[in-house]
Amino acid sequence: MKPIRLLTFDVTGTLLWVKHTVGQQYALVLQKFFDKKYDPCEMQKSFEKSYKSHLKLSPMFGQKDGLSSKQWWSSVFLEAVLNSSAKGLCKNSVLPMQCNSGARLWALSNTSENEAISLRKAVDDIYWNFMWEPRESAVEVLNEVNRLKNQLDLSVGVISNNDERIEHVLKSSGIPMHFDFIISSHNYNFEKPDPRIFHAAIEKAGIVQTKNLKPSEMLHVGDNYEKDYCGAIGAGCKALLIDPLGLQRDIVNPNHCISDLKEVLKHIA
């Protein structure tokens, strides 16, 4: 059996968890800048609807429409507010934005009214200060992997269906930055489960570490069956699925399922 020479991690749900629900964070940021309270559960439902709609209308965080991730996420936030009891905050401050693909998203107007200024501050705050926290064992495991890297001739990276903030998010959330590279789908023209993003990681590791790697020497760790597990396997790599409740063990080789990130260590030693 070939040893693992490249270890990659997913981020959301694997290394990081959302600290509070998105609805709670949306409600908090609106209270911060408007001094008004809104129901976090209502905001959560409104966010989920807006997020799904945006993924369908303008996939990959608006990349194919030439949008920045901030424009895309701002539109997600604004639509969630517009479809909630907080919609009055958007009066005269939000305008439809026509994308290259024909999708209609939302943008802030340039008005200088007080509510527009407050809404602009809320958008900036939720974009840059969205709260995450490390998954249990993530910091410990990454530190141990870093200790073993030279001994095992191991490269370590991140593959995430995420935007250009990913490095900022990892650092600000307390994740040890022991990575040789970070690949975000926003910086490529494809995302997991597309095999090309896994092959891009192999190529990146080869450049950074001057290695000639094969897919069979790569192990990817993630929490999403389709995007992480099937994506990696389909690319010819090895994969571990984080499945603490055992929900996927009927369709995934039990030896490929882990309950805790600490179990990654026995697969690379």
C-alpha positions as CSV (number, residue, x, y, z in Angstrom):
1,M,0.0,0.0,0.0
2,K,1.5,3.4,-1.0
3,P,2.1,5.8,1.8
4,I,0.1,9.0,2.0
5,R,2.3,11.9,0.8
6,L,-0.5,14.5,0.5
7,L,-3.1,15.2,3.1
8,T,-5.9,17.7,2.4
9,F,-8.8,19.0,4.5
10,D,-12.1,20.5,3.7
11,V,-13.0,23.6,5.8
12,T,-16.7,24.1,6.6
13,G,-17.9,21.3,8.8
14,T,-14.4,19.7,8.9
15,L,-12.0,22.2,10.4
16,L,-14.5,24.9,11.2
17,W,-18.0,25.1,12.5
18,V,-20.3,28.2,12.4
19,K,-20.1,29.6,15.9
20,H,-23.8,30.7,15.9
21,T,-26.4,30.1,13.3
22,V,-26.4,32.4,10.4
23,G,-29.8,33.6,11.5
24,Q,-28.5,34.5,14.9
25,Q,-25.5,36.4,13.4
26,Y,-27.8,38.3,10.9
27,A,-30.1,39.3,13.8
28,L,-27.2,40.4,15.9
29,V,-25.6,42.5,13.2
30,L,-29.0,44.2,12.5
31,Q,-29.4,44.9,16.2
32,K,-25.9,46.3,16.4
33,F,-26.4,48.9,13.6
34,F,-30.2,49.6,13.8
35,D,-30.8,48.9,17.5
36,K,-33.7,46.7,16.6
37,K,-34.3,43.1,17.5
38,Y,-35.4,40.5,15.0
39,D,-36.2,36.8,15.4
40,P,-33.1,34.7,14.7
41,C,-35.3,31.7,13.5
42,E,-37.0,33.9,11.0
43,M,-33.7,35.2,9.8
44,Q,-32.3,31.7,9.5
45,K,-35.2,30.6,7.3
46,S,-34.9,33.7,5.2
47,F,-31.1,33.1,4.8
48,E,-31.5,29.5,3.8
49,K,-34.0,30.5,1.1
50,S,-31.8,33.3,-0.2
51,Y,-28.6,31.2,-0.1
52,K,-30.2,28.4,-2.1
53,S,-31.6,30.9,-4.6
54,H,-28.2,32.5,-5.1
55,L,-26.4,29.2,-5.5
56,K,-28.8,28.3,-8.3
57,L,-28.8,31.8,-10.0
58,S,-25.1,32.6,-9.7
59,P,-23.0,29.6,-8.7
60,M,-19.6,29.6,-7.2
61,F,-20.1,32.8,-5.3
62,G,-20.8,34.8,-8.5
63,Q,-17.5,34.0,-10.1
64,K,-19.0,33.2,-13.5
65,D,-20.9,36.5,-13.4
66,G,-17.7,38.4,-12.7
67,L,-18.8,39.3,-9.2
68,S,-16.6,39.5,-6.1
69,S,-17.5,37.2,-3.3
70,K,-18.4,40.3,-1.3
71,Q,-21.0,41.4,-3.9
72,W,-22.4,37.9,-3.9
73,W,-22.6,37.5,-0.1
74,S,-24.0,41.0,0.3
75,S,-26.8,40.1,-2.1
76,V,-27.5,36.9,0.0
77,F,-27.7,39.1,3.1
78,L,-29.8,41.8,1.5
79,E,-32.3,39.3,0.0
80,A,-32.6,37.6,3.4
81,V,-33.4,41.0,5.0
82,L,-35.9,41.9,2.2
83,N,-37.8,38.6,2.8
84,S,-38.0,39.1,6.5
85,S,-39.8,41.4,9.0
86,A,-36.7,43.6,8.7
87,K,-37.5,44.5,5.1
88,G,-38.3,48.1,6.1
89,L,-34.6,48.7,6.7
90,C,-33.9,48.3,3.0
91,K,-36.3,51.0,1.8
92,N,-34.5,53.3,-0.8
93,S,-31.2,51.5,0.1
94,V,-31.3,48.4,-2.0
95,L,-31.5,48.0,-5.8
96,P,-31.7,45.0,-8.1
97,M,-28.5,44.1,-9.9
98,Q,-28.5,42.5,-13.3
99,C,-25.7,39.9,-13.7
100,N,-24.0,38.8,-16.9
101,S,-26.0,35.5,-16.8
102,G,-29.3,37.4,-16.6
103,A,-29.6,36.6,-12.9
104,R,-31.1,39.3,-10.7
105,L,-29.3,39.8,-7.4
106,W,-29.2,42.8,-5.0
107,A,-26.9,45.7,-4.3
108,L,-26.7,48.7,-2.0
109,S,-27.6,52.0,-3.5
110,N,-25.3,55.0,-3.2
111,T,-27.7,57.1,-1.2
112,S,-26.3,58.8,1.9
113,E,-29.4,58.4,4.1
114,N,-28.8,57.2,7.6
115,E,-30.4,53.8,7.1
116,A,-28.4,53.2,3.9
117,I,-25.2,54.0,5.8
118,S,-26.1,51.6,8.6
119,L,-27.0,48.9,6.2
120,R,-23.7,49.3,4.4
121,K,-21.9,48.9,7.8
122,A,-24.0,45.8,8.6
123,V,-23.0,44.3,5.2
124,D,-19.3,45.0,5.8
125,D,-19.5,43.6,9.4
126,I,-21.2,40.3,8.5
127,Y,-18.9,39.8,5.6
128,W,-15.6,40.3,7.5
129,N,-16.6,39.3,11.0
130,F,-18.8,36.3,10.5
131,M,-18.1,34.0,13.5
132,W,-16.5,30.6,13.2
133,E,-14.9,28.2,15.6
134,P,-12.6,25.2,15.2
135,R,-14.2,21.8,15.2
136,E,-13.3,19.6,18.2
137,S,-9.8,18.2,17.9
138,A,-9.0,20.3,14.8
139,V,-6.2,22.4,16.4
140,E,-4.7,19.4,18.1
141,V,-4.7,17.2,15.0
142,L,-3.2,19.9,12.8
143,N,-0.4,20.5,15.3
144,E,0.3,16.8,15.4
145,V,0.3,16.5,11.6
146,N,2.7,19.4,11.4
147,R,5.0,17.6,13.9
148,L,5.0,14.5,11.7
149,K,5.3,16.2,8.3
150,N,9.1,15.9,7.8
151,Q,9.2,12.4,9.2
152,L,6.5,11.2,6.9
153,D,7.5,13.4,3.9
154,L,4.0,14.7,4.0
155,S,2.4,17.8,2.3
156,V,-0.7,19.3,3.8
157,G,-3.3,21.5,2.2
158,V,-6.8,22.8,2.1
159,I,-9.5,22.3,-0.6
160,S,-12.6,24.3,0.0
161,N,-15.7,25.3,-1.9
162,N,-15.2,28.8,-0.6
163,D,-14.3,32.3,-1.5
164,E,-11.1,34.4,-1.3
165,R,-11.6,35.0,2.5
166,I,-10.7,31.5,3.3
167,E,-7.2,32.2,4.6
168,H,-8.4,35.1,6.7
169,V,-11.2,33.0,8.1
170,L,-8.9,30.2,9.1
171,K,-6.4,32.5,10.8
172,S,-9.0,34.6,12.6
173,S,-10.8,31.4,13.8
174,G,-7.6,30.1,15.5
175,I,-6.7,27.4,13.1
176,P,-2.9,26.7,13.0
177,M,-1.7,27.7,9.6
178,H,0.5,24.6,9.0
179,F,-0.6,24.3,5.3
180,D,1.6,24.2,2.3
181,F,-1.2,25.6,0.2
182,I,-4.9,26.6,0.3
183,I,-7.2,26.0,-2.7
184,S,-10.5,27.9,-2.8
185,S,-13.0,27.1,-5.5
186,H,-13.5,30.8,-6.1
187,N,-9.9,31.1,-7.4
188,Y,-10.5,28.2,-9.9
189,N,-13.2,27.5,-12.5
190,F,-14.4,24.4,-10.7
191,E,-15.4,23.2,-7.2
192,K,-15.8,19.9,-5.4
193,P,-16.8,17.2,-6.4
194,D,-15.2,18.1,-9.8
195,P,-12.0,15.9,-9.9
196,R,-10.1,18.8,-11.4
197,I,-9.9,20.6,-8.0
198,F,-8.3,17.5,-6.4
199,H,-5.9,17.2,-9.3
200,A,-5.1,20.9,-8.9
201,A,-4.2,20.2,-5.2
202,I,-1.8,17.4,-6.4
203,E,-0.2,19.8,-8.9
204,K,0.1,22.6,-6.3
205,A,1.7,20.2,-3.8
206,G,4.1,19.1,-6.5
207,I,5.2,22.7,-7.2
208,V,5.4,23.8,-3.6
209,Q,7.2,20.7,-2.3
210,T,8.9,19.7,-5.6
211,K,7.2,16.3,-5.5
212,N,6.0,14.0,-8.2
213,L,2.7,12.9,-6.7
214,K,0.1,10.4,-7.8
215,P,-3.6,10.6,-6.9
216,S,-3.4,7.4,-5.0
217,E,-0.9,9.1,-2.7
218,M,-3.4,11.7,-1.7
219,L,-5.9,11.5,1.2
220,H,-8.7,14.0,1.5
221,V,-10.7,14.5,4.7
222,G,-14.2,16.1,4.6
223,D,-17.7,15.9,6.0
224,N,-19.7,15.9,2.8
225,Y,-20.4,12.5,1.2
226,E,-20.9,13.8,-2.4
227,K,-18.4,16.7,-2.5
228,D,-15.6,15.4,-0.3
229,Y,-15.8,11.6,-0.3
230,C,-17.2,10.9,-3.8
231,G,-15.2,13.8,-5.3
232,A,-11.9,12.5,-4.0
233,I,-12.6,8.9,-4.8
234,G,-13.7,9.9,-8.3
235,A,-10.4,11.7,-8.8
236,G,-8.5,8.6,-7.9
237,C,-7.5,9.7,-4.4
238,K,-8.2,8.2,-1.0
239,A,-10.8,9.8,1.3
240,L,-12.1,9.8,4.8
241,L,-15.6,10.9,5.6
242,I,-16.3,12.5,9.0
243,D,-19.5,10.7,10.0
244,P,-19.8,10.8,13.8
245,L,-23.4,9.5,13.8
246,G,-22.7,6.7,11.4
247,L,-25.3,7.9,8.9
248,Q,-23.3,7.0,5.8
249,R,-21.8,3.7,6.9
250,D,-24.3,1.7,4.8
251,I,-23.0,3.3,1.6
252,V,-19.3,4.1,2.5
253,N,-16.7,1.6,3.5
254,P,-16.7,1.7,7.3
255,N,-12.9,1.9,7.2
256,H,-13.3,5.2,5.3
257,C,-15.5,6.7,8.0
258,I,-14.3,8.5,11.1
259,S,-16.0,9.9,14.1
260,D,-13.3,12.3,15.2
261,L,-10.5,14.1,13.4
262,K,-8.0,12.4,15.7
263,E,-8.6,9.2,13.6
264,V,-6.9,10.9,10.7
265,L,-3.6,10.3,12.4
266,K,-3.7,6.5,12.2
267,H,-4.4,6.8,8.4
268,I,-1.2,8.7,7.7
269,A,1.3,7.0,10.0
